[in-house]
Amino acid sequence: MIRKIFGTDGIRGTANIEPMTAETALKVGMAAGLHAIRGNYRHRVVIGKDTRLSGYLIEPALTAGFVAVGMDPILVGPIPTPAVAMLTRSLRADLGVMISASHNPFQDNGIKLFGPDGYKLSESAELGIETRIEGKMTTELAKPEQLGKALRLEDAQGRYIEFVKQTFPRGLTLDGLKVVMDCANGAAYKVAPTVLMELGAEVIPLGVDPDGYNINSSCGSTSTELMQAQVAVHGADIGIALDGDADRVLISNEIGEMVDGDQIMGLIADYWSREGKLTGGVVATVMSNLGFERFIKGLNLALIRTDVGDRYVMEQMRTNNFNLGGEQSGHIVLSDYSTTGDGLIAVLQVLAVIQRVQRPVSEVCNVFEPVPQLIRNIKIEKSAKWETDRVKKAIAAGENKLKDIGRILVRISGTEPLVRIMAEGNDYAVISQIVDDITFEIEQNVRP
């Protein structure tokens, strides 16, 4: 069966429009709660959120759903997605929920579900929850005396801050390092600057004044221009940009040049392999650059590629016992510390290398030469038929031009109404023409 509500990263959509309505959130709470209940003890669910205005709509609806089936919600307020995963395990909860649309604008919101082990629920589990939503759950509701009871965990942010700091090497500090920290007006607006300051860094904070509307707005990992400019203004050693729920991170070096997730993974893979900390190899998605692939193989390490989505990265890491994986977009999964992408933990590993070698970021984080790559997004209606014969012919023609020295990937986004076109090869002019040709054919048939 095909999932109708869940996408590649939970449920996502425009707030107050299906499926991101209070009614559906109520049903998700009920269905997910029934899925998680396994015995006669009091079951608990951790519920976190980012800073979107619609969190005030979704959070109480989910809470009511869990209470209705007899679960006790633990509300932790604005906190990063990986913190929800960590707290779910730490509190021995049966389920974790993050209300966030990650890097999307404030109008969107989403629901991500974690199991008691802190890992995102499997696709089969999500399908089971959808089946319950489509059925009648009224006969499974708790009796009046068995209703759940919600409580608020006041020190959730402090617990996460201490957890993250423990992943930084003992005996090492960030003393002498000046950092521009862009929190995207999102979930990490308090915890991220605090972590860096408590480890000794001088922090210039950006994106730390959320108002419900400005999450990811001209800030954060999807809009890094302000962060890059402030690195130059303040003469900072590094710029760091998180997204709205802080599960991804991108970096700017001291001269304002961006460092993507591939370079971050390459740096950690190289350093960890020499330190004897890397297990197996690296898991990356189909979007990672060919230059990254060649670099990893040059280290005599295995590279496994997956579909786009950190859930798929994590699944392959667990299957193959790898402890490093991630995405070019900045989702970095370090399974020695976390069960999902964690921007703060990932950047601390980078900062640890910088502090140990005492060299500028422009040298430390430039570990391989990327192959020219072009990515273009085309906005479409969700039901649009974009994969026509002419589109397929344009893709085939492009692949024929690249032969064995490049790649083309055309896919529908799992989180936004977009078709994403990616081409890479040794000649930028060639891949640019290929992307133009494919774009032309798609736009002939698809209009938003």
C-alpha positions as a Markdown table, in Angstrom:
| # | Residue | x | y | z |
|---|---|---|---|---|
| 1 | Met | 0.0 | 0.0 | 0.0 |
| 2 | Ile | 1.1 | 3.6 | -0.7 |
| 3 | Arg | 1.2 | 6.1 | 2.2 |
| 4 | Lys | -1.2 | 9.0 | 1.6 |
| 5 | Ile | -0.4 | 11.3 | 4.6 |
| 6 | Phe | 3.3 | 10.6 | 5.3 |
| 7 | Gly | 6.1 | 11.7 | 3.0 |
| 8 | Thr | 9.8 | 11.2 | 3.1 |
| 9 | Asp | 10.1 | 13.0 | 6.4 |
| 10 | Gly | 6.9 | 12.6 | 8.3 |
| 11 | Ile | 3.8 | 14.6 | 7.6 |
| 12 | Arg | 4.1 | 18.0 | 6.0 |
| 13 | Gly | 1.9 | 20.7 | 4.5 |
| 14 | Thr | 0.5 | 24.2 | 4.7 |
| 15 | Ala | -0.8 | 25.0 | 8.2 |
| 16 | Asn | -4.6 | 24.8 | 8.6 |
| 17 | Ile | -4.9 | 23.0 | 5.2 |
| 18 | Glu | -5.1 | 19.2 | 5.0 |
| 19 | Pro | -3.2 | 17.3 | 6.2 |
| 20 | Met | -1.8 | 20.0 | 8.6 |
| 21 | Thr | -5.1 | 20.7 | 10.3 |
| 22 | Ala | -6.2 | 20.4 | 14.0 |
| 23 | Glu | -8.6 | 17.6 | 13.0 |
| 24 | Thr | -5.9 | 15.5 | 11.3 |
| 25 | Ala | -3.4 | 16.2 | 14.1 |
| 26 | Leu | -5.9 | 15.0 | 16.6 |
| 27 | Lys | -6.3 | 11.8 | 14.6 |
| 28 | Val | -2.6 | 11.4 | 14.3 |
| 29 | Gly | -2.2 | 11.6 | 18.0 |
| 30 | Met | -4.9 | 9.0 | 18.6 |
| 31 | Ala | -3.6 | 6.7 | 15.9 |
| 32 | Ala | 0.1 | 7.0 | 16.8 |
| 33 | Gly | -0.8 | 6.6 | 20.5 |
| 34 | Leu | -2.7 | 3.4 | 19.8 |
| 35 | His | 0.2 | 2.1 | 17.7 |
| 36 | Ala | 2.6 | 2.7 | 20.6 |
| 37 | Ile | 0.5 | 1.3 | 23.5 |
| 38 | Arg | 1.9 | -2.2 | 24.3 |
| 39 | Gly | 0.9 | -2.9 | 27.9 |
| 40 | Asn | -1.0 | -1.9 | 31.0 |
| 41 | Tyr | 1.6 | 0.6 | 32.3 |
| 42 | Arg | 1.3 | 4.4 | 31.8 |
| 43 | His | 2.6 | 5.2 | 28.4 |
| 44 | Arg | 4.4 | 8.5 | 27.6 |
| 45 | Val | 5.0 | 10.6 | 24.5 |
| 46 | Val | 7.5 | 13.5 | 24.2 |
| 47 | Ile | 6.2 | 16.4 | 22.1 |
| 48 | Gly | 8.5 | 19.1 | 20.9 |
| 49 | Lys | 8.1 | 21.9 | 18.3 |
| 50 | Asp | 9.9 | 24.7 | 16.5 |
| 51 | Thr | 8.9 | 28.3 | 16.6 |
| 52 | Arg | 6.2 | 28.5 | 13.9 |
| 53 | Leu | 2.9 | 30.2 | 14.8 |
| 54 | Ser | 1.0 | 27.1 | 13.7 |
| 55 | Gly | 2.7 | 25.1 | 16.5 |
| 56 | Tyr | 0.0 | 26.6 | 18.8 |
| 57 | Leu | -2.6 | 24.9 | 16.5 |
| 58 | Ile | -0.9 | 21.5 | 16.1 |
| 59 | Glu | 0.5 | 20.9 | 19.6 |
| 60 | Pro | -2.7 | 21.0 | 21.6 |
| 61 | Ala | -4.5 | 18.9 | 18.9 |
| 62 | Leu | -1.8 | 16.2 | 19.1 |
| 63 | Thr | -1.9 | 16.4 | 22.9 |
| 64 | Ala | -5.6 | 15.9 | 22.9 |
| 65 | Gly | -5.3 | 12.9 | 20.7 |
| 66 | Phe | -2.7 | 11.2 | 22.9 |
| 67 | Val | -4.7 | 12.0 | 26.0 |
| 68 | Ala | -7.8 | 10.5 | 24.5 |
| 69 | Val | -6.1 | 7.1 | 24.1 |
| 70 | Gly | -4.6 | 7.1 | 27.6 |
| 71 | Met | -1.0 | 8.4 | 26.9 |
| 72 | Asp | 0.7 | 11.0 | 29.0 |
| 73 | Pro | 2.2 | 13.8 | 26.8 |
| 74 | Ile | 5.4 | 15.4 | 28.0 |
| 75 | Leu | 5.6 | 18.9 | 26.4 |
| 76 | Val | 9.1 | 20.2 | 26.0 |
| 77 | Gly | 8.4 | 23.4 | 23.9 |
| 78 | Pro | 10.7 | 24.8 | 21.3 |
| 79 | Ile | 13.6 | 22.4 | 20.9 |
| 80 | Pro | 15.6 | 20.9 | 18.0 |
| 81 | Thr | 14.4 | 17.7 | 16.4 |
| 82 | Pro | 17.4 | 15.6 | 17.6 |
| 83 | Ala | 16.6 | 16.8 | 21.1 |
| 84 | Val | 13.2 | 15.1 | 20.9 |
| 85 | Ala | 14.9 | 11.9 | 19.8 |
| 86 | Met | 17.3 | 12.1 | 22.7 |
| 87 | Leu | 14.7 | 12.9 | 25.3 |
| 88 | Thr | 12.4 | 10.1 | 24.1 |
| 89 | Arg | 15.2 | 7.6 | 24.9 |
| 90 | Ser | 16.3 | 9.4 | 28.1 |
| 91 | Leu | 12.8 | 9.6 | 29.5 |
| 92 | Arg | 12.0 | 6.0 | 28.5 |
| 93 | Ala | 9.0 | 7.3 | 26.6 |
| 94 | Asp | 7.1 | 5.2 | 24.1 |
| 95 | Leu | 7.0 | 7.7 | 21.4 |
| 96 | Gly | 8.5 | 11.1 | 20.4 |
| 97 | Val | 6.9 | 13.8 | 18.2 |
| 98 | Met | 8.5 | 16.8 | 16.6 |
| 99 | Ile | 6.2 | 19.5 | 15.2 |
| 100 | Ser | 8.2 | 21.1 | 12.5 |
| 101 | Ala | 8.5 | 21.6 | 8.7 |
| 102 | Ser | 12.3 | 21.9 | 9.0 |
| 103 | His | 13.7 | 24.3 | 6.4 |
| 104 | Asn | 10.3 | 25.2 | 5.0 |
| 105 | Pro | 8.7 | 28.7 | 5.4 |
| 106 | Phe | 6.5 | 29.5 | 8.4 |
| 107 | Gln | 3.3 | 28.8 | 6.5 |
| 108 | Asp | 4.2 | 25.1 | 6.5 |
| 109 | Asn | 4.4 | 22.7 | 9.4 |
| 110 | Gly | 4.9 | 19.0 | 9.9 |
| 111 | Ile | 4.9 | 16.1 | 12.3 |
| 112 | Lys | 7.8 | 13.7 | 12.7 |
| 113 | Leu | 7.4 | 10.6 | 14.8 |
| 114 | Phe | 10.2 | 8.7 | 16.7 |
| 115 | Gly | 10.0 | 5.3 | 18.3 |
| 116 | Pro | 11.1 | 4.5 | 21.9 |
| 117 | Asp | 14.6 | 3.9 | 20.6 |
| 118 | Gly | 14.9 | 7.4 | 19.2 |
| 119 | Tyr | 14.8 | 6.4 | 15.6 |
| 120 | Lys | 12.2 | 7.7 | 13.1 |
| 121 | Leu | 9.3 | 5.3 | 12.6 |
| 122 | Ser | 9.6 | 2.9 | 9.7 |
| 123 | Glu | 7.5 | 3.3 | 6.6 |
| 124 | Ser | 5.5 | 0.2 | 7.6 |
| 125 | Ala | 4.7 | 1.8 | 11.0 |
| 126 | Glu | 3.6 | 5.0 | 9.3 |
| 127 | Leu | 1.4 | 2.9 | 7.0 |
| 128 | Gly | -0.2 | 1.2 | 10.1 |
| 129 | Ile | -0.9 | 4.6 | 11.6 |
| 130 | Glu | -2.5 | 5.8 | 8.4 |
| 131 | Thr | -4.7 | 2.7 | 8.4 |
| 132 | Arg | -5.9 | 3.6 | 11.9 |
| 133 | Ile | -6.6 | 7.2 | 10.9 |
| 134 | Glu | -8.8 | 6.0 | 8.0 |
| 135 | Gly | -10.7 | 3.6 | 10.3 |
| 136 | Lys | -12.9 | 4.2 | 13.3 |
| 137 | Met | -10.9 | 4.7 | 16.6 |
| 138 | Thr | -13.9 | 5.6 | 18.8 |
| 139 | Thr | -14.1 | 2.0 | 20.2 |
| 140 | Glu | -10.4 | 2.2 | 21.3 |
| 141 | Leu | -10.6 | 5.4 | 23.2 |
| 142 | Ala | -9.6 | 5.4 | 26.9 |
| 143 | Lys | -12.2 | 5.2 | 29.6 |
| 144 | Pro | -12.7 | 8.4 | 31.7 |
| 145 | Glu | -10.5 | 7.2 | 34.5 |
| 146 | Gln | -7.7 | 6.1 | 32.1 |
| 147 | Leu | -7.3 | 9.4 | 30.2 |
| 148 | Gly | -3.8 | 10.7 | 29.8 |
| 149 | Lys | -2.4 | 13.6 | 31.7 |
| 150 | Ala | -0.1 | 16.2 | 30.1 |
| 151 | Leu | 2.8 | 17.8 | 31.8 |
| 152 | Arg | 5.5 | 20.2 | 30.8 |
| 153 | Leu | 9.2 | 19.4 | 31.2 |
| 154 | Glu | 10.8 | 22.7 | 32.2 |
| 155 | Asp | 14.5 | 21.7 | 31.9 |
| 156 | Ala | 14.3 | 20.1 | 28.5 |
| 157 | Gln | 16.6 | 22.6 | 26.9 |
| 158 | Gly | 19.2 | 22.3 | 29.7 |
| 159 | Arg | 19.2 | 18.5 | 29.4 |
| 160 | Tyr | 19.9 | 18.7 | 25.6 |
| 161 | Ile | 22.6 | 21.4 | 26.1 |
| 162 | Glu | 24.5 | 19.1 | 28.5 |
| 163 | Phe | 24.0 | 16.1 | 26.2 |
| 164 | Val | 25.5 | 17.9 | 23.2 |
| 165 | Lys | 28.4 | 19.3 | 25.2 |
| 166 | Gln | 29.3 | 15.8 | 26.2 |
| 167 | Thr | 30.0 | 14.9 | 22.6 |
| 168 | Phe | 32.8 | 17.4 | 22.4 |
| 169 | Pro | 36.3 | 15.9 | 23.2 |
| 170 | Arg | 37.3 | 16.2 | 26.9 |
| 171 | Gly | 40.2 | 18.5 | 27.5 |
| 172 | Leu | 39.4 | 20.6 | 24.4 |
| 173 | Thr | 37.7 | 24.0 | 24.4 |
| 174 | Leu | 36.5 | 26.6 | 21.9 |
| 175 | Asp | 38.6 | 29.3 | 23.5 |
| 176 | Gly | 39.9 | 31.9 | 21.1 |
| 177 | Leu | 37.3 | 31.0 | 18.4 |
| 178 | Lys | 35.0 | 33.7 | 17.1 |
| 179 | Val | 31.8 | 32.2 | 15.7 |
| 180 | Val | 28.8 | 33.7 | 13.8 |
| 181 | Met | 25.9 | 31.4 | 14.8 |
| 182 | Asp | 22.7 | 31.6 | 12.7 |
| 183 | Cys | 19.8 | 29.8 | 14.3 |
| 184 | Ala | 17.2 | 30.5 | 11.6 |
| 185 | Asn | 14.8 | 32.0 | 14.2 |
| 186 | Gly | 14.0 | 28.4 | 14.8 |
| 187 | Ala | 14.1 | 25.6 | 17.4 |
| 188 | Ala | 17.7 | 26.1 | 18.4 |
| 189 | Tyr | 17.6 | 29.8 | 19.0 |
| 190 | Lys | 18.4 | 29.4 | 22.7 |
| 191 | Val | 20.4 | 26.1 | 22.9 |
| 192 | Ala | 22.9 | 26.6 | 20.0 |
| 193 | Pro | 24.5 | 29.8 | 21.2 |
| 194 | Thr | 24.6 | 28.5 | 24.7 |
| 195 | Val | 26.4 | 25.3 | 23.8 |
| 196 | Leu | 29.1 | 27.3 | 21.9 |
| 197 | Met | 29.5 | 29.9 | 24.6 |
| 198 | Glu | 29.7 | 27.4 | 27.4 |
| 199 | Leu | 32.5 | 25.6 | 25.5 |
| 200 | Gly | 34.4 | 28.9 | 25.3 |
| 201 | Ala | 33.6 | 30.4 | 21.9 |
| 202 | Glu | 32.9 | 34.1 | 21.3 |
| 203 | Val | 29.5 | 34.0 | 19.7 |
| 204 | Ile | 27.8 | 36.5 | 17.4 |
| 205 | Pro | 24.2 | 35.2 | 17.3 |
| 206 | Leu | 21.8 | 35.6 | 14.4 |
| 207 | Gly | 18.3 | 34.4 | 13.9 |
| 208 | Val | 17.6 | 34.3 | 17.6 |
| 209 | Asp | 14.4 | 36.4 | 17.7 |
| 210 | Pro | 11.6 | 34.2 | 16.6 |
| 211 | Asp | 8.1 | 35.8 | 16.3 |
| 212 | Gly | 6.2 | 32.8 | 14.8 |
| 213 | Tyr | 6.6 | 34.2 | 11.3 |
| 214 | Asn | 10.3 | 34.6 | 10.6 |
| 215 | Ile | 11.6 | 31.0 | 10.9 |
| 216 | Asn | 13.9 | 30.4 | 7.9 |
| 217 | Ser | 13.1 | 33.8 | 6.5 |
| 218 | Ser | 16.3 | 35.3 | 4.9 |
| 219 | Cys | 18.3 | 33.3 | 7.5 |
| 220 | Gly | 19.5 | 29.8 | 8.4 |
| 221 | Ser | 20.9 | 27.1 | 6.2 |
| 222 | Thr | 18.6 | 27.8 | 3.3 |
| 223 | Ser | 19.5 | 31.5 | 3.1 |
| 224 | Thr | 23.1 | 32.0 | 4.3 |
| 225 | Glu | 23.9 | 35.4 | 2.8 |
| 226 | Leu | 23.5 | 37.3 | 6.1 |
| 227 | Met | 25.6 | 34.8 | 8.0 |
| 228 | Gln | 28.4 | 35.0 | 5.4 |
| 229 | Ala | 28.3 | 38.8 | 5.4 |
| 230 | Gln | 28.5 | 38.9 | 9.2 |
| 231 | Val | 31.5 | 36.6 | 9.2 |
| 232 | Ala | 33.4 | 39.3 | 7.2 |
| 233 | Val | 32.0 | 42.2 | 9.3 |
| 234 | His | 33.1 | 40.7 | 12.6 |
| 235 | Gly | 36.3 | 39.0 | 11.3 |
| 236 | Ala | 35.0 | 35.7 | 12.6 |
| 237 | Asp | 36.8 | 32.4 | 12.2 |
| 238 | Ile | 33.7 | 30.5 | 11.1 |
| 239 | Gly | 30.0 | 31.0 | 10.3 |
| 240 | Ile | 27.4 | 28.3 | 11.2 |
| 241 | Ala | 23.9 | 28.1 | 9.9 |
| 242 | Leu | 21.2 | 25.7 | 11.2 |
| 243 | Asp | 17.8 | 25.2 | 9.7 |
| 244 | Gly | 14.4 | 25.6 | 11.4 |
| 245 | Asp | 14.6 | 22.5 | 13.5 |
| 246 | Ala | 18.4 | 22.3 | 13.7 |
| 247 | Asp | 18.8 | 18.8 | 12.2 |
| 248 | Arg | 21.0 | 20.2 | 9.4 |
| 249 | Val | 24.0 | 22.5 | 9.3 |
| 250 | Leu | 26.1 | 24.4 | 6.8 |
| 251 | Ile | 29.3 | 26.3 | 7.4 |
| 252 | Ser | 31.0 | 29.4 | 6.1 |
| 253 | Asn | 34.8 | 29.7 | 6.2 |
| 254 | Glu | 36.6 | 32.8 | 7.4 |
| 255 | Ile | 36.4 | 34.4 | 3.9 |
| 256 | Gly | 32.7 | 33.8 | 3.5 |
| 257 | Glu | 32.8 | 30.7 | 1.3 |
| 258 | Met | 30.3 | 28.0 | 2.0 |
| 259 | Val | 31.0 | 24.5 | 3.1 |
| 260 | Asp | 28.3 | 22.0 | 2.4 |
| 261 | Gly | 27.4 | 18.6 | 3.9 |
| 262 | Asp | 29.6 | 16.7 | 1.6 |
| 263 | Gln | 32.7 | 18.6 | 2.8 |
| 264 | Ile | 31.6 | 18.2 | 6.4 |
| 265 | Met | 31.2 | 14.4 | 6.0 |
| 266 | Gly | 34.5 | 14.2 | 4.1 |
| 267 | Leu | 36.3 | 16.0 | 6.9 |
| 268 | Ile | 34.8 | 13.8 | 9.7 |
| 269 | Ala | 35.4 | 10.6 | 7.6 |
| 270 | Asp | 39.1 | 11.5 | 7.1 |
| 271 | Tyr | 39.7 | 12.5 | 10.7 |
| 272 | Trp | 37.8 | 9.7 | 12.3 |
| 273 | Ser | 39.4 | 7.0 | 10.0 |
| 274 | Arg | 42.9 | 8.2 | 11.1 |
| 275 | Glu | 41.8 | 8.3 | 14.7 |
| 276 | Gly | 40.4 | 4.8 | 14.5 |
| 277 | Lys | 36.8 | 6.0 | 15.3 |
| 278 | Leu | 35.2 | 5.3 | 11.9 |
| 279 | Thr | 33.3 | 2.1 | 11.6 |
| 280 | Gly | 32.7 | 0.6 | 8.1 |
| 281 | Gly | 32.5 | 3.6 | 5.8 |
| 282 | Val | 30.1 | 6.4 | 4.9 |
| 283 | Val | 26.4 | 6.5 | 3.9 |
| 284 | Ala | 25.4 | 9.3 | 1.6 |
| 285 | Thr | 22.4 | 10.0 | -0.7 |
| 286 | Val | 22.2 | 10.1 | -4.5 |
| 287 | Met | 22.7 | 13.9 | -4.3 |
| 288 | Ser | 26.2 | 13.8 | -2.9 |
| 289 | Asn | 28.9 | 15.1 | -5.3 |
| 290 | Leu | 31.0 | 12.8 | -7.5 |
| 291 | Gly | 34.0 | 14.5 | -6.1 |
| 292 | Phe | 33.0 | 13.4 | -2.6 |
| 293 | Glu | 32.5 | 9.9 | -3.8 |
| 294 | Arg | 36.0 | 9.8 | -5.3 |
| 295 | Phe | 37.5 | 11.3 | -2.1 |
| 296 | Ile | 35.9 | 8.7 | 0.1 |
| 297 | Lys | 37.0 | 5.8 | -2.1 |
| 298 | Gly | 40.5 | 7.4 | -2.2 |
| 299 | Leu | 40.6 | 6.9 | 1.6 |
| 300 | Asn | 39.9 | 3.2 | 0.9 |
| 301 | Leu | 36.5 | 3.6 | 2.6 |
| 302 | Ala | 33.2 | 2.1 | 1.5 |
| 303 | Leu | 30.5 | 4.5 | 0.3 |
| 304 | Ile | 26.8 | 3.5 | 0.2 |
| 305 | Arg | 24.3 | 5.8 | -1.6 |
| 306 | Thr | 20.6 | 5.9 | -0.6 |
| 307 | Asp | 17.5 | 7.8 | -1.7 |
| 308 | Val | 17.2 | 11.4 | -0.4 |
| 309 | Gly | 16.1 | 11.5 | 3.3 |
| 310 | Asp | 18.0 | 11.1 | 6.5 |
| 311 | Arg | 15.7 | 8.2 | 7.5 |
| 312 | Tyr | 17.1 | 6.2 | 4.6 |
| 313 | Val | 20.6 | 7.2 | 5.5 |
| 314 | Met | 20.1 | 6.0 | 9.0 |
| 315 | Glu | 18.6 | 2.7 | 7.9 |
| 316 | Gln | 21.7 | 1.8 | 5.8 |
| 317 | Met | 24.0 | 2.9 | 8.6 |
| 318 | Arg | 22.2 | 0.5 | 11.0 |
| 319 | Thr | 22.1 | -2.3 | 8.5 |
| 320 | Asn | 25.9 | -2.0 | 7.7 |
| 321 | Asn | 27.1 | -0.9 | 11.1 |
| 322 | Phe | 28.4 | 2.5 | 9.9 |
| 323 | Asn | 28.7 | 5.4 | 12.3 |
| 324 | Leu | 28.8 | 8.3 | 9.7 |
| 325 | Gly | 26.3 | 9.3 | 7.1 |
| 326 | Gly | 24.4 | 12.3 | 5.8 |
| 327 | Glu | 23.3 | 14.5 | 3.0 |
| 328 | Gln | 24.8 | 17.3 | 1.0 |
| 329 | Ser | 22.1 | 19.6 | 2.4 |
| 330 | Gly | 23.7 | 19.4 | 5.8 |
| 331 | His | 21.9 | 16.5 | 7.5 |
| 332 | Ile | 24.8 | 14.7 | 9.2 |
| 333 | Val | 24.1 | 11.6 | 11.3 |
| 334 | Leu | 26.8 | 10.5 | 13.8 |
| 335 | Ser | 25.3 | 7.4 | 15.3 |
| 336 | Asp | 27.9 | 7.2 | 18.1 |
| 337 | Tyr | 26.0 | 10.1 | 19.6 |
| 338 | Ser | 22.5 | 10.5 | 17.9 |
| 339 | Thr | 19.8 | 8.5 | 16.2 |
| 340 | Thr | 19.0 | 11.2 | 13.7 |
| 341 | Gly | 20.6 | 14.2 | 12.0 |
| 342 | Asp | 22.0 | 16.7 | 14.5 |
| 343 | Gly | 23.4 | 20.0 | 13.3 |
| 344 | Leu | 25.0 | 21.0 | 16.6 |
| 345 | Ile | 26.7 | 17.7 | 17.3 |
| 346 | Ala | 28.0 | 17.6 | 13.7 |
| 347 | Val | 29.5 | 21.1 | 13.8 |
| 348 | Leu | 31.1 | 20.4 | 17.2 |
| 349 | Gln | 33.1 | 17.6 | 15.4 |
| 350 | Val | 34.3 | 20.0 | 12.8 |
| 351 | Leu | 35.2 | 22.6 | 15.5 |
| 352 | Ala | 37.1 | 19.9 | 17.3 |
| 353 | Val | 39.3 | 19.3 | 14.3 |
| 354 | Ile | 39.8 | 23.1 | 13.8 |
| 355 | Gln | 40.9 | 23.6 | 17.4 |
| 356 | Arg | 43.3 | 20.6 | 17.3 |
| 357 | Val | 45.1 | 21.5 | 14.1 |
| 358 | Gln | 44.9 | 25.3 | 14.6 |
| 359 | Arg | 44.5 | 26.1 | 11.0 |
| 360 | Pro | 41.8 | 28.3 | 9.3 |
| 361 | Val | 38.5 | 26.8 | 8.2 |
| 362 | Ser | 39.3 | 27.5 | 4.5 |
| 363 | Glu | 42.1 | 24.9 | 4.8 |
| 364 | Val | 40.6 | 22.4 | 7.2 |
| 365 | Cys | 37.2 | 22.1 | 5.5 |
| 366 | Asn | 38.3 | 22.0 | 1.9 |
| 367 | Val | 39.0 | 18.3 | 1.8 |
| 368 | Phe | 38.1 | 17.6 | -1.9 |
| 369 | Glu | 37.5 | 19.3 | -5.2 |
| 370 | Pro | 33.8 | 19.1 | -6.1 |
| 371 | Val | 32.8 | 18.1 | -9.6 |
| 372 | Pro | 30.7 | 20.9 | -11.2 |
| 373 | Gln | 27.1 | 20.3 | -10.2 |
| 374 | Leu | 23.9 | 22.2 | -11.0 |
| 375 | Ile | 20.6 | 21.8 | -9.1 |
| 376 | Arg | 17.4 | 23.5 | -10.2 |
| 377 | Asn | 13.9 | 23.3 | -8.6 |
| 378 | Ile | 10.7 | 23.6 | -10.6 |
| 379 | Lys | 7.5 | 24.4 | -8.7 |
| 380 | Ile | 4.5 | 22.2 | -9.6 |
| 381 | Glu | 1.1 | 21.3 | -8.4 |
| 382 | Lys | 1.1 | 18.2 | -6.3 |
| 383 | Ser | -1.0 | 16.2 | -8.8 |
| 384 | Ala | 0.9 | 17.4 | -11.9 |
| 385 | Lys | 2.0 | 14.8 | -14.4 |
| 386 | Trp | 5.6 | 16.0 | -15.1 |
| 387 | Glu | 7.3 | 12.8 | -16.2 |
| 388 | Thr | 6.3 | 12.8 | -19.8 |
| 389 | Asp | 7.9 | 10.9 | -22.7 |
| 390 | Arg | 9.6 | 14.1 | -23.9 |
| 391 | Val | 11.1 | 14.6 | -20.4 |
| 392 | Lys | 12.4 | 11.1 | -20.4 |
| 393 | Lys | 14.0 | 11.6 | -23.8 |
| 394 | Ala | 15.7 | 14.8 | -22.6 |
| 395 | Ile | 17.1 | 12.9 | -19.6 |
| 396 | Ala | 18.3 | 10.1 | -21.8 |
| 397 | Ala | 19.9 | 12.6 | -24.2 |
| 398 | Gly | 21.7 | 14.2 | -21.3 |
| 399 | Glu | 22.9 | 10.9 | -19.9 |
| 400 | Asn | 24.3 | 10.1 | -23.4 |
| 401 | Lys | 26.3 | 13.3 | -23.4 |
| 402 | Leu | 27.8 | 12.7 | -20.0 |
| 403 | Lys | 28.4 | 8.9 | -20.5 |
| 404 | Asp | 30.6 | 7.7 | -17.6 |
| 405 | Ile | 31.8 | 11.1 | -16.4 |
| 406 | Gly | 28.7 | 12.5 | -14.8 |
| 407 | Arg | 25.2 | 11.9 | -13.5 |
| 408 | Ile | 21.6 | 13.2 | -13.9 |
| 409 | Leu | 19.0 | 12.9 | -11.2 |
| 410 | Val | 15.4 | 14.1 | -11.7 |
| 411 | Arg | 13.0 | 13.5 | -8.8 |
| 412 | Ile | 9.9 | 14.9 | -7.0 |
| 413 | Ser | 10.6 | 16.4 | -3.7 |
| 414 | Gly | 9.3 | 14.6 | -0.7 |
| 415 | Thr | 8.8 | 17.7 | 1.4 |
| 416 | Glu | 7.8 | 20.5 | -1.1 |
| 417 | Pro | 5.8 | 20.7 | -4.3 |
| 418 | Leu | 8.9 | 20.7 | -6.5 |
| 419 | Val | 10.6 | 18.7 | -9.2 |
| 420 | Arg | 14.4 | 18.8 | -8.5 |
| 421 | Ile | 16.8 | 18.4 | -11.4 |
| 422 | Met | 20.5 | 17.7 | -10.6 |
| 423 | Ala | 23.3 | 17.2 | -13.2 |
| 424 | Glu | 27.0 | 16.9 | -12.6 |
| 425 | Gly | 30.0 | 16.3 | -14.7 |
| 426 | Asn | 33.4 | 17.7 | -15.6 |
| 427 | Asp | 32.1 | 20.4 | -17.9 |
| 428 | Tyr | 29.8 | 23.0 | -16.3 |
| 429 | Ala | 28.6 | 24.3 | -19.7 |
| 430 | Val | 27.5 | 20.8 | -20.7 |
| 431 | Ile | 25.6 | 20.1 | -17.5 |
| 432 | Ser | 24.0 | 23.6 | -17.7 |
| 433 | Gln | 22.6 | 22.9 | -21.1 |
| 434 | Ile | 21.4 | 19.5 | -20.0 |
| 435 | Val | 19.5 | 21.0 | -17.1 |
| 436 | Asp | 18.0 | 23.7 | -19.4 |
| 437 | Asp | 16.8 | 21.1 | -21.8 |
| 438 | Ile | 15.1 | 19.0 | -19.1 |
| 439 | Thr | 13.6 | 22.2 | -17.5 |
| 440 | Phe | 12.2 | 23.3 | -20.8 |
| 441 | Glu | 10.4 | 19.9 | -21.4 |
| 442 | Ile | 9.0 | 19.8 | -17.8 |
| 443 | Glu | 7.7 | 23.4 | -18.0 |
| 444 | Gln | 5.9 | 22.7 | -21.3 |
| 445 | Asn | 3.5 | 20.5 | -19.4 |
| 446 | Val | 3.6 | 21.7 | -15.8 |
| 447 | Arg | 2.4 | 25.0 | -14.6 |
| 448 | Pro | 1.9 | 25.7 | -10.9 |
